[in-house]
Every structure is written in C-alpha cells, then in structure tokens.
Amino acid sequence: MNAAREKFNKSERLCSQKILGLLFDEGRVFYSDLFKVVWDISPVPLSFRAQIAFGVPKNKFRLAVTRNLLKRRMREAYRKNKHILYDLLEKENIRIVLVIIYRKEVISDYRNIEIEMREIFDRFKIIIKELNRKC
C-alpha cells in the first residue's frame, strides 16, 4: 500500500443487513485455525476494495468484555495488514465483502491473531487466482 496511514474507516465496515444476509446464505466459506471466513464478491459497488465485519460467538465467550477484546484484536490485526489484501484485490480488480468469525474457545494473544490474519490473506491469494482461472 502507498504511504497512506493505516486506518479502518466506517465505510470499510460491513453493516448492511441485506448484504450480511446474502453473504451468510450464498457466500463462500473457508476455515483457518482461529477463524471462520465467510466471503463473496460484492453484489454492489463499494468505495473500498473490501468491506468486513468481525464476530465472536456468545455461546463460547459469555462475557461481553471478552468478546469485545477479541474483536478489538481482530480489527487491529486487520488494520495493520490489510494492505496485503488490498494490493491483491486492486491487482485483480475485484471488491469483496467478508465476515471473520472467531472459532476457538480460548483467548488468543494478539500475535497469534495477527499471524492467522496474514494466513487468511495468503489464502485469498490462492482462492482469487483459482477463481480467475475458472472464469
């Protein structure tokens, strides 16, 4: 990414109930050690290359402070490393929507979450290349 500041703008957040519903009904899914990733190519034009939402299940972490801690760590790891994903999406000229859901039942530290986030972005490189090969 260019010398721009690493930010996570409001318009990068996936808030649309309609798009979220479509995503969970018809989206593609893959798993990593820590996360479940539900994604699809955006059905509407976006101002950013990706819109994203983060989730932590209430049935695994009953306390809201714990869920918020994990979501904060996930957002920060995404914010610091999103340039990897954005460079790929810009090169392939596509826009995606995705939801990253925390899967484990233990609280991971920030370093592990950041490593997993990078692995997700590396996995997107493979998936998008295969997607373009099929088209």
PyRosetta script that sets phi, psi and omega in degrees:
from pyrosetta import init, pose_from_sequence

init()
pose = pose_from_sequence("MNAAREKFNKSERLCSQKILGLLFDEGRVFYSDLFKVVWDISPVPLSFRAQIAFGVPKNKFRLAVTRNLLKRRMREAYRKNKHILYDLLEKENIRIVLVIIYRKEVISDYRNIEIEMREIFDRFKIIIKELNRKC")
pose.set_psi(1, 152.6)
pose.set_omega(1, 179.7)
pose.set_phi(2, -68.0)
pose.set_psi(2, -172.4)
pose.set_omega(2, -172.6)
pose.set_phi(3, -74.9)
pose.set_psi(3, 20.8)
pose.set_omega(3, 179.5)
pose.set_phi(4, -69.6)
pose.set_psi(4, 155.7)
pose.set_omega(4, 177.5)
pose.set_phi(5, -68.5)
pose.set_psi(5, 148.3)
pose.set_omega(5, 177.5)
pose.set_phi(6, -81.5)
pose.set_psi(6, 105.7)
pose.set_omega(6, -178.0)
pose.set_phi(7, -126.5)
pose.set_psi(7, 161.7)
pose.set_omega(7, 173.7)
pose.set_phi(8, -128.5)
pose.set_psi(8, 91.0)
pose.set_omega(8, -174.1)
pose.set_phi(9, -74.3)
pose.set_psi(9, 159.8)
pose.set_omega(9, 177.3)
pose.set_phi(10, -58.4)
pose.set_psi(10, -38.4)
pose.set_omega(10, -177.6)
pose.set_phi(11, -74.2)
pose.set_psi(11, -7.1)
pose.set_omega(11, 173.7)
pose.set_phi(12, -86.6)
pose.set_psi(12, -12.6)
pose.set_omega(12, -178.9)
pose.set_phi(13, -83.4)
pose.set_psi(13, 138.4)
pose.set_omega(13, 178.3)
pose.set_phi(14, -87.9)
pose.set_psi(14, 107.3)
pose.set_omega(14, -175.4)
pose.set_phi(15, -117.7)
pose.set_psi(15, -17.3)
pose.set_omega(15, -174.4)
pose.set_phi(16, -67.3)
pose.set_psi(16, 118.7)
pose.set_omega(16, 179.3)
pose.set_phi(17, -63.7)
pose.set_psi(17, -34.3)
pose.set_omega(17, 180.0)
pose.set_phi(18, -65.1)
pose.set_psi(18, -47.4)
pose.set_omega(18, 179.8)
pose.set_phi(19, -67.7)
pose.set_psi(19, -40.0)
pose.set_omega(19, 177.6)
pose.set_phi(20, -61.3)
pose.set_psi(20, -42.3)
pose.set_omega(20, 178.1)
pose.set_phi(21, -61.9)
pose.set_psi(21, -46.2)
pose.set_omega(21, 177.4)
pose.set_phi(22, -62.3)
pose.set_psi(22, -39.5)
pose.set_omega(22, -178.1)
pose.set_phi(23, -62.9)
pose.set_psi(23, -45.4)
pose.set_omega(23, -179.4)
pose.set_phi(24, -73.9)
pose.set_psi(24, -25.2)
pose.set_omega(24, 177.6)
pose.set_phi(25, -80.1)
pose.set_psi(25, -44.0)
pose.set_omega(25, -169.7)
pose.set_phi(26, -122.4)
pose.set_psi(26, 3.1)
pose.set_omega(26, -175.4)
pose.set_phi(27, -75.7)
pose.set_psi(27, 165.2)
pose.set_omega(27, 176.5)
pose.set_phi(28, -90.8)
pose.set_psi(28, 150.1)
pose.set_omega(28, -175.2)
pose.set_phi(29, -130.9)
pose.set_psi(29, 140.0)
pose.set_omega(29, 165.2)
pose.set_phi(30, -144.5)
pose.set_psi(30, 163.7)
pose.set_omega(30, -173.8)
pose.set_phi(31, -122.9)
pose.set_psi(31, 146.9)
pose.set_omega(31, 167.7)
pose.set_phi(32, -120.4)
pose.set_psi(32, -173.5)
pose.set_omega(32, -179.2)
pose.set_phi(33, -62.1)
pose.set_psi(33, -41.7)
pose.set_omega(33, -176.5)
pose.set_phi(34, -100.3)
pose.set_psi(34, -23.8)
pose.set_omega(34, -167.5)
pose.set_phi(35, -127.3)
pose.set_psi(35, 154.3)
pose.set_omega(35, 165.1)
pose.set_phi(36, -109.0)
pose.set_psi(36, 128.9)
pose.set_omega(36, -178.2)
pose.set_phi(37, -115.8)
pose.set_psi(37, 119.9)
pose.set_omega(37, 175.8)
pose.set_phi(38, -110.0)
pose.set_psi(38, 123.0)
pose.set_omega(38, -174.9)
pose.set_phi(39, -146.1)
pose.set_psi(39, 163.9)
pose.set_omega(39, 173.5)
pose.set_phi(40, -164.9)
pose.set_psi(40, 163.5)
pose.set_omega(40, 174.5)
pose.set_phi(41, -71.2)
pose.set_psi(41, 139.8)
pose.set_omega(41, -172.3)
pose.set_phi(42, -64.1)
pose.set_psi(42, 130.4)
pose.set_omega(42, 177.7)
pose.set_phi(43, -77.7)
pose.set_psi(43, -14.9)
pose.set_omega(43, 180.0)
pose.set_phi(44, -127.7)
pose.set_psi(44, 155.9)
pose.set_omega(44, 177.1)
pose.set_phi(45, -66.0)
pose.set_psi(45, 139.2)
pose.set_omega(45, -178.8)
pose.set_phi(46, -117.5)
pose.set_psi(46, 152.8)
pose.set_omega(46, 176.6)
pose.set_phi(47, -79.4)
pose.set_psi(47, -21.7)
pose.set_omega(47, 176.7)
pose.set_phi(48, -116.6)
pose.set_psi(48, 165.7)
pose.set_omega(48, -179.7)
pose.set_phi(49, -68.0)
pose.set_psi(49, -27.6)
pose.set_omega(49, -178.1)
pose.set_phi(50, -143.6)
pose.set_psi(50, 143.0)
pose.set_omega(50, 168.7)
pose.set_phi(51, -117.6)
pose.set_psi(51, 138.6)
pose.set_omega(51, -169.8)
pose.set_phi(52, -140.0)
pose.set_psi(52, 147.8)
pose.set_omega(52, 173.1)
pose.set_phi(53, -130.7)
pose.set_psi(53, 151.8)
pose.set_omega(53, -179.8)
pose.set_phi(54, -120.8)
pose.set_psi(54, 144.4)
pose.set_omega(54, 179.8)
pose.set_phi(55, -142.5)
pose.set_psi(55, 148.4)
pose.set_omega(55, 173.9)
pose.set_phi(56, -134.0)
pose.set_psi(56, 123.4)
pose.set_omega(56, -175.4)
pose.set_phi(57, -66.5)
pose.set_psi(57, 137.9)
pose.set_omega(57, -179.8)
pose.set_phi(58, -71.3)
pose.set_psi(58, -28.5)
pose.set_omega(58, -178.5)
pose.set_phi(59, -73.2)
pose.set_psi(59, -15.8)
pose.set_omega(59, 176.7)
pose.set_phi(60, -96.7)
pose.set_psi(60, -32.0)
pose.set_omega(60, 179.6)
pose.set_phi(61, -129.6)
pose.set_psi(61, 101.1)
pose.set_omega(61, -174.0)
pose.set_phi(62, -70.5)
pose.set_psi(62, -32.3)
pose.set_omega(62, -176.5)
pose.set_phi(63, -84.5)
pose.set_psi(63, 131.3)
pose.set_omega(63, -179.2)
pose.set_phi(64, -62.8)
pose.set_psi(64, -34.3)
pose.set_omega(64, -179.6)
pose.set_phi(65, -63.5)
pose.set_psi(65, -34.6)
pose.set_omega(65, 178.1)
pose.set_phi(66, -70.6)
pose.set_psi(66, -44.0)
pose.set_omega(66, 177.4)
pose.set_phi(67, -61.5)
pose.set_psi(67, -42.7)
pose.set_omega(67, 179.8)
pose.set_phi(68, -66.0)
pose.set_psi(68, -37.4)
pose.set_omega(68, 176.9)
pose.set_phi(69, -59.9)
pose.set_psi(69, -47.6)
pose.set_omega(69, -179.6)
pose.set_phi(70, -65.1)
pose.set_psi(70, -41.5)
pose.set_omega(70, 177.9)
pose.set_phi(71, -64.7)
pose.set_psi(71, -37.2)
pose.set_omega(71, 177.3)
pose.set_phi(72, -63.0)
pose.set_psi(72, -44.2)
pose.set_omega(72, 178.1)
pose.set_phi(73, -64.1)
pose.set_psi(73, -39.8)
pose.set_omega(73, 178.8)
pose.set_phi(74, -65.3)
pose.set_psi(74, -43.8)
pose.set_omega(74, 178.6)
pose.set_phi(75, -61.8)
pose.set_psi(75, -42.6)
pose.set_omega(75, -179.4)
pose.set_phi(76, -65.5)
pose.set_psi(76, -42.7)
pose.set_omega(76, 178.1)
pose.set_phi(77, -63.6)
pose.set_psi(77, -39.7)
pose.set_omega(77, 176.7)
pose.set_phi(78, -64.5)
pose.set_psi(78, -46.8)
pose.set_omega(78, -177.4)
pose.set_phi(79, -59.9)
pose.set_psi(79, -41.6)
pose.set_omega(79, -177.3)
pose.set_phi(80, -73.4)
pose.set_psi(80, -23.8)
pose.set_omega(80, -173.1)
pose.set_phi(81, -120.6)
pose.set_psi(81, 5.7)
pose.set_omega(81, -175.5)
pose.set_phi(82, -65.7)
pose.set_psi(82, -19.7)
pose.set_omega(82, 179.0)
pose.set_phi(83, -59.1)
pose.set_psi(83, -29.8)
pose.set_omega(83, 177.3)
pose.set_phi(84, -63.0)
pose.set_psi(84, -48.3)
pose.set_omega(84, 179.8)
pose.set_phi(85, -67.7)
pose.set_psi(85, -43.9)
pose.set_omega(85, -177.5)
pose.set_phi(86, -63.9)
pose.set_psi(86, -38.8)
pose.set_omega(86, 177.8)
pose.set_phi(87, -62.1)
pose.set_psi(87, -42.3)
pose.set_omega(87, 178.3)
pose.set_phi(88, -64.1)
pose.set_psi(88, -46.9)
pose.set_omega(88, -177.5)
pose.set_phi(89, -66.2)
pose.set_psi(89, -35.5)
pose.set_omega(89, 178.3)
pose.set_phi(90, -68.7)
pose.set_psi(90, -40.2)
pose.set_omega(90, 179.0)
pose.set_phi(91, -63.4)
pose.set_psi(91, -40.3)
pose.set_omega(91, -179.4)
pose.set_phi(92, -87.4)
pose.set_psi(92, -8.3)
pose.set_omega(92, 178.5)
pose.set_phi(93, 57.6)
pose.set_psi(93, 50.9)
pose.set_omega(93, 174.4)
pose.set_phi(94, -130.9)
pose.set_psi(94, 162.0)
pose.set_omega(94, 176.9)
pose.set_phi(95, -126.8)
pose.set_psi(95, 137.9)
pose.set_omega(95, -176.2)
pose.set_phi(96, -127.3)
pose.set_psi(96, 159.4)
pose.set_omega(96, 169.7)
pose.set_phi(97, -120.5)
pose.set_psi(97, 141.0)
pose.set_omega(97, -178.8)
pose.set_phi(98, -151.5)
pose.set_psi(98, 155.1)
pose.set_omega(98, 175.1)
pose.set_phi(99, -126.3)
pose.set_psi(99, 130.2)
pose.set_omega(99, 177.1)
pose.set_phi(100, -111.9)
pose.set_psi(100, 120.6)
pose.set_omega(100, -176.0)
pose.set_phi(101, -114.2)
pose.set_psi(101, 130.3)
pose.set_omega(101, 179.1)
pose.set_phi(102, -73.0)
pose.set_psi(102, 133.4)
pose.set_omega(102, -174.1)
pose.set_phi(103, -107.7)
pose.set_psi(103, -31.3)
pose.set_omega(103, -172.1)
pose.set_phi(104, -72.7)
pose.set_psi(104, 163.5)
pose.set_omega(104, 179.7)
pose.set_phi(105, -102.8)
pose.set_psi(105, 5.5)
pose.set_omega(105, 176.4)
pose.set_phi(106, -119.4)
pose.set_psi(106, 155.0)
pose.set_omega(106, -179.1)
pose.set_phi(107, -81.9)
pose.set_psi(107, 119.7)
pose.set_omega(107, 178.0)
pose.set_phi(108, -89.1)
pose.set_psi(108, 150.8)
pose.set_omega(108, 176.4)
pose.set_phi(109, -79.5)
pose.set_psi(109, 168.1)
pose.set_omega(109, -174.5)
pose.set_phi(110, -60.1)
pose.set_psi(110, -39.3)
pose.set_omega(110, -176.8)
pose.set_phi(111, -59.8)
pose.set_psi(111, -44.7)
pose.set_omega(111, 179.1)
pose.set_phi(112, -65.8)
pose.set_psi(112, -39.7)
pose.set_omega(112, 179.2)
pose.set_phi(113, -64.3)
pose.set_psi(113, -41.2)
pose.set_omega(113, 179.6)
pose.set_phi(114, -65.8)
pose.set_psi(114, -41.2)
pose.set_omega(114, 177.9)
pose.set_phi(115, -62.3)
pose.set_psi(115, -43.8)
pose.set_omega(115, 178.7)
pose.set_phi(116, -64.5)
pose.set_psi(116, -36.7)
pose.set_omega(116, 179.2)
pose.set_phi(117, -63.7)
pose.set_psi(117, -41.6)
pose.set_omega(117, 176.8)
pose.set_phi(118, -64.1)
pose.set_psi(118, -38.5)
pose.set_omega(118, 178.0)
pose.set_phi(119, -64.7)
pose.set_psi(119, -36.3)
pose.set_omega(119, 176.1)
pose.set_phi(120, -62.0)
pose.set_psi(120, -44.4)
pose.set_omega(120, 179.8)
pose.set_phi(121, -65.2)
pose.set_psi(121, -36.9)
pose.set_omega(121, 175.6)
pose.set_phi(122, -65.4)
pose.set_psi(122, -38.0)
pose.set_omega(122, 177.9)
pose.set_phi(123, -65.4)
pose.set_psi(123, -36.0)
pose.set_omega(123, 176.5)
pose.set_phi(124, -62.2)
pose.set_psi(124, -35.1)
pose.set_omega(124, 177.3)
pose.set_phi(125, -57.3)
pose.set_psi(125, -46.1)
pose.set_omega(125, -179.2)
pose.set_phi(126, -67.4)
pose.set_psi(126, -45.7)
pose.set_omega(126, -176.3)
pose.set_phi(127, -63.4)
pose.set_psi(127, -44.2)
pose.set_omega(127, -177.1)
pose.set_phi(128, -70.3)
pose.set_psi(128, -36.0)
pose.set_omega(128, 175.4)
pose.set_phi(129, -63.9)
pose.set_psi(129, -41.1)
pose.set_omega(129, 176.7)
pose.set_phi(130, -65.3)
pose.set_psi(130, -37.8)
pose.set_omega(130, 179.1)
pose.set_phi(131, -63.2)
pose.set_psi(131, -42.5)
pose.set_omega(131, 178.8)
pose.set_phi(132, -70.2)
pose.set_psi(132, -31.1)
pose.set_omega(132, 178.5)
pose.set_phi(133, -67.5)
pose.set_psi(133, -35.2)
pose.set_omega(133, -179.8)
pose.set_phi(134, -72.2)
pose.set_psi(134, -31.7)
pose.set_omega(134, -176.4)
pose.set_phi(135, -78.0)
pose.dump_pdb("model.pdb")
